[in-house]
Every structure is written in C-alpha cells, then in structure tokens.
Amino acid sequence: RGGALTIDEVKRAEEKLAHCRSLFMEGTGHMLHVDRSVVFAAAVRSFLREVS
C-alpha cells in the first residue's frame, strides 16, 4: 500500500506489541489528517478512550 511498513511488518508488530493498533485508510497520503480528517479524528478519539 506504499506505507512506511508492509502489511506483513504491521501484522508482526501487532503480534509482538501488547497495545499495538493499526488502521489502514484508503485514499490517503502523508497528510492523512487532512485527506481523511473525520476518519482520522474518530480513530484518534477511539484510541485515546482505550488508553485513558
């Protein structure tokens, strides 16, 4: 998908890191918080609720 990590690398991280979360957002680039601001904000809020 052209991200910093391959899908296999993400899966390995999720297996090894207890509190690892990943989210794939189609149609975004490096400015995902601008390109998909509503989806990004919802994901951040969800994560913060989990760790608070």
N, CA, C and O atoms as CSV, one atom per row, in Angstrom:
chain,resi,resn,atom,element,x,y,z
A,1,ARG,N,N,0.812,-1.202,0.000
A,1,ARG,CA,C,0.000,0.000,0.000
A,1,ARG,C,C,0.850,1.258,0.000
A,1,ARG,O,O,0.313,2.366,0.004
A,2,GLY,N,N,2.146,1.106,-0.004
A,2,GLY,CA,C,3.000,2.273,-0.078
A,2,GLY,C,C,3.250,2.964,1.236
A,2,GLY,O,O,3.739,4.094,1.256
A,3,GLY,N,N,2.925,2.309,2.345
A,3,GLY,CA,C,3.141,2.919,3.655
A,3,GLY,C,C,4.563,2.727,4.135
A,3,GLY,O,O,5.407,2.181,3.425
A,4,ALA,N,N,4.817,3.181,5.347
A,4,ALA,CA,C,6.150,3.049,5.936
A,4,ALA,C,C,6.465,1.592,6.242
A,4,ALA,O,O,7.629,1.192,6.244
A,5,LEU,N,N,5.435,0.805,6.499
A,5,LEU,CA,C,5.607,-0.619,6.796
A,5,LEU,C,C,4.787,-1.438,5.809
A,5,LEU,O,O,3.753,-0.988,5.317
A,6,THR,N,N,5.261,-2.639,5.529
A,6,THR,CA,C,4.462,-3.551,4.718
A,6,THR,C,C,3.358,-4.135,5.599
A,6,THR,O,O,3.425,-4.050,6.826
A,7,ILE,N,N,2.364,-4.715,4.980
A,7,ILE,CA,C,1.280,-5.338,5.743
A,7,ILE,C,C,1.829,-6.449,6.630
A,7,ILE,O,O,1.391,-6.598,7.770
A,8,ASP,N,N,2.786,-7.233,6.123
A,8,ASP,CA,C,3.392,-8.293,6.938
A,8,ASP,C,C,4.120,-7.718,8.149
A,8,ASP,O,O,4.055,-8.294,9.235
A,9,GLU,N,N,4.808,-6.599,7.980
A,9,GLU,CA,C,5.501,-5.963,9.108
A,9,GLU,C,C,4.500,-5.461,10.151
A,9,GLU,O,O,4.748,-5.563,11.352
A,10,VAL,N,N,3.391,-4.928,9.696
A,10,VAL,CA,C,2.352,-4.467,10.622
A,10,VAL,C,C,1.790,-5.649,11.400
A,10,VAL,O,O,1.608,-5.558,12.614
A,11,LYS,N,N,1.516,-6.750,10.720
A,11,LYS,CA,C,0.985,-7.940,11.400
A,11,LYS,C,C,1.966,-8.452,12.449
A,11,LYS,O,O,1.551,-8.838,13.542
A,12,ARG,N,N,3.260,-8.460,12.134
A,12,ARG,CA,C,4.267,-8.901,13.114
A,12,ARG,C,C,4.294,-7.964,14.314
A,12,ARG,O,O,4.391,-8.420,15.454
A,13,ALA,N,N,4.210,-6.678,14.072
A,13,ALA,CA,C,4.195,-5.708,15.173
A,13,ALA,C,C,2.983,-5.934,16.062
A,13,ALA,O,O,3.100,-5.897,17.287
A,14,GLU,N,N,1.831,-6.166,15.468
A,14,GLU,CA,C,0.611,-6.400,16.245
A,14,GLU,C,C,0.729,-7.656,17.102
A,14,GLU,O,O,0.196,-7.703,18.210
A,15,GLU,N,N,1.415,-8.661,16.602
A,15,GLU,CA,C,1.610,-9.894,17.373
A,15,GLU,C,C,2.563,-9.693,18.543
A,15,GLU,O,O,2.392,-10.317,19.591
A,16,LYS,N,N,3.565,-8.829,18.383
A,16,LYS,CA,C,4.616,-8.672,19.387
A,16,LYS,C,C,4.369,-7.541,20.382
A,16,LYS,O,O,4.884,-7.582,21.500
A,17,LEU,N,N,3.602,-6.548,20.001
A,17,LEU,CA,C,3.383,-5.379,20.859
A,17,LEU,C,C,1.995,-5.457,21.494
A,17,LEU,O,O,0.982,-5.493,20.796
A,18,ALA,N,N,1.966,-5.481,22.805
A,18,ALA,CA,C,0.722,-5.714,23.536
A,18,ALA,C,C,-0.378,-4.704,23.206
A,18,ALA,O,O,-1.541,-5.088,23.082
A,19,HIS,N,N,-0.044,-3.454,23.065
A,19,HIS,CA,C,-1.067,-2.427,22.864
A,19,HIS,C,C,-0.998,-1.793,21.478
A,19,HIS,O,O,-1.378,-0.637,21.290
A,20,CYS,N,N,-0.515,-2.556,20.527
A,20,CYS,CA,C,-0.370,-2.062,19.161
A,20,CYS,C,C,-1.740,-1.955,18.487
A,20,CYS,O,O,-2.579,-2.845,18.622
A,21,ARG,N,N,-1.951,-0.870,17.772
A,21,ARG,CA,C,-3.159,-0.679,16.979
A,21,ARG,C,C,-2.737,-0.249,15.580
A,21,ARG,O,O,-1.773,0.499,15.418
A,22,SER,N,N,-3.454,-0.718,14.584
A,22,SER,CA,C,-3.181,-0.262,13.223
A,22,SER,C,C,-4.499,0.036,12.526
A,22,SER,O,O,-5.543,-0.523,12.861
A,23,LEU,N,N,-4.424,0.917,11.564
A,23,LEU,CA,C,-5.598,1.301,10.798
A,23,LEU,C,C,-5.139,1.627,9.385
A,23,LEU,O,O,-4.260,2.467,9.193
A,24,PHE,N,N,-5.724,0.973,8.408
A,24,PHE,CA,C,-5.432,1.268,7.011
A,24,PHE,C,C,-6.522,2.197,6.496
A,24,PHE,O,O,-7.708,1.882,6.586
A,25,MET,N,N,-6.120,3.334,5.960
A,25,MET,CA,C,-7.078,4.288,5.413
A,25,MET,C,C,-6.794,4.467,3.929
A,25,MET,O,O,-5.758,5.006,3.540
A,26,GLU,N,N,-7.720,4.012,3.117
A,26,GLU,CA,C,-7.589,4.129,1.665
A,26,GLU,C,C,-7.682,5.594,1.240
A,26,GLU,O,O,-8.346,6.401,1.891
A,27,GLY,N,N,-7.017,5.917,0.158
A,27,GLY,CA,C,-7.125,7.241,-0.434
A,27,GLY,C,C,-6.425,8.341,0.341
A,27,GLY,O,O,-6.809,9.507,0.253
A,28,THR,N,N,-5.398,7.977,1.102
A,28,THR,CA,C,-4.666,8.980,1.867
A,28,THR,C,C,-3.196,8.949,1.499
A,28,THR,O,O,-2.694,7.974,0.940
A,29,GLY,N,N,-2.526,10.027,1.824
A,29,GLY,CA,C,-1.082,10.115,1.663
A,29,GLY,C,C,-0.480,10.474,3.002
A,29,GLY,O,O,-0.978,10.057,4.047
A,30,HIS,N,N,0.594,11.249,2.971
A,30,HIS,CA,C,1.251,11.655,4.214
A,30,HIS,C,C,0.409,12.629,5.026
A,30,HIS,O,O,0.643,12.801,6.223
A,31,MET,N,N,-0.556,13.260,4.397
A,31,MET,CA,C,-1.403,14.240,5.083
A,31,MET,C,C,-2.755,13.613,5.434
A,31,MET,O,O,-3.804,14.217,5.208
A,32,LEU,N,N,-2.721,12.410,5.983
A,32,LEU,CA,C,-3.968,11.694,6.238
A,32,LEU,C,C,-4.889,12.447,7.174
A,32,LEU,O,O,-6.110,12.317,7.075
A,33,HIS,N,N,-4.327,13.235,8.086
A,33,HIS,CA,C,-5.169,14.022,8.992
A,33,HIS,C,C,-5.910,15.133,8.248
A,33,HIS,O,O,-6.888,15.677,8.760
A,34,VAL,N,N,-5.451,15.469,7.049
A,34,VAL,CA,C,-6.140,16.450,6.205
A,34,VAL,C,C,-7.016,15.724,5.184
A,34,VAL,O,O,-8.178,16.079,4.989
A,35,ASP,N,N,-6.446,14.700,4.533
A,35,ASP,CA,C,-7.153,13.967,3.481
A,35,ASP,C,C,-8.419,13.290,3.993
A,35,ASP,O,O,-9.441,13.275,3.306
A,36,ARG,N,N,-8.354,12.736,5.186
A,36,ARG,CA,C,-9.483,11.985,5.776
A,36,ARG,C,C,-9.669,12.424,7.223
A,36,ARG,O,O,-9.629,11.600,8.136
A,37,SER,N,N,-9.871,13.713,7.430
A,37,SER,CA,C,-9.867,14.288,8.780
A,37,SER,C,C,-10.907,13.675,9.709
A,37,SER,O,O,-10.618,13.467,10.887
A,38,VAL,N,N,-12.102,13.382,9.219
A,38,VAL,CA,C,-13.149,12.821,10.077
A,38,VAL,C,C,-12.772,11.414,10.530
A,38,VAL,O,O,-12.900,11.086,11.710
A,39,VAL,N,N,-12.310,10.585,9.600
A,39,VAL,CA,C,-11.903,9.217,9.933
A,39,VAL,C,C,-10.700,9.240,10.869
A,39,VAL,O,O,-10.647,8.478,11.834
A,40,PHE,N,N,-9.740,10.107,10.588
A,40,PHE,CA,C,-8.545,10.226,11.425
A,40,PHE,C,C,-8.922,10.634,12.847
A,40,PHE,O,O,-8.466,10.017,13.810
A,41,ALA,N,N,-9.747,11.664,12.986
A,41,ALA,CA,C,-10.143,12.141,14.316
A,41,ALA,C,C,-10.901,11.063,15.083
A,41,ALA,O,O,-10.693,10.901,16.285
A,42,ALA,N,N,-11.773,10.330,14.410
A,42,ALA,CA,C,-12.517,9.254,15.071
A,42,ALA,C,C,-11.573,8.161,15.554
A,42,ALA,O,O,-11.754,7.629,16.649
A,43,ALA,N,N,-10.574,7.824,14.755
A,43,ALA,CA,C,-9.603,6.795,15.147
A,43,ALA,C,C,-8.785,7.248,16.349
A,43,ALA,O,O,-8.534,6.460,17.261
A,44,VAL,N,N,-8.371,8.501,16.356
A,44,VAL,CA,C,-7.592,9.029,17.486
A,44,VAL,C,C,-8.445,9.043,18.747
A,44,VAL,O,O,-7.978,8.638,19.812
A,45,ARG,N,N,-9.697,9.508,18.641
A,45,ARG,CA,C,-10.584,9.524,19.816
A,45,ARG,C,C,-10.804,8.118,20.357
A,45,ARG,O,O,-10.779,7.911,21.571
A,46,SER,N,N,-11.016,7.162,19.481
A,46,SER,CA,C,-11.220,5.775,19.898
A,46,SER,C,C,-9.995,5.245,20.630
A,46,SER,O,O,-10.115,4.611,21.678
A,47,PHE,N,N,-8.817,5.506,20.074
A,47,PHE,CA,C,-7.577,5.065,20.713
A,47,PHE,C,C,-7.417,5.707,22.089
A,47,PHE,O,O,-7.076,5.025,23.055
A,48,LEU,N,N,-7.660,7.000,22.182
A,48,LEU,CA,C,-7.491,7.700,23.456
A,48,LEU,C,C,-8.463,7.194,24.514
A,48,LEU,O,O,-8.114,7.131,25.692
A,49,ARG,N,N,-9.678,6.834,24.108
A,49,ARG,CA,C,-10.624,6.245,25.074
A,49,ARG,C,C,-10.094,4.922,25.607
A,49,ARG,O,O,-10.254,4.620,26.789
A,50,GLU,N,N,-9.467,4.134,24.748
A,50,GLU,CA,C,-8.931,2.834,25.162
A,50,GLU,C,C,-7.779,2.967,26.146
A,50,GLU,O,O,-7.665,2.160,27.068
A,51,VAL,N,N,-6.935,3.957,25.971
A,51,VAL,CA,C,-5.733,4.066,26.806
A,51,VAL,C,C,-5.911,4.991,28.003
A,51,VAL,O,O,-5.030,5.075,28.858
A,52,SER,N,N,-7.034,5.678,28.072
A,52,SER,CA,C,-7.260,6.606,29.194
A,52,SER,C,C,-7.756,5.876,30.420
A,52,SER,O,O,-7.997,6.499,31.454
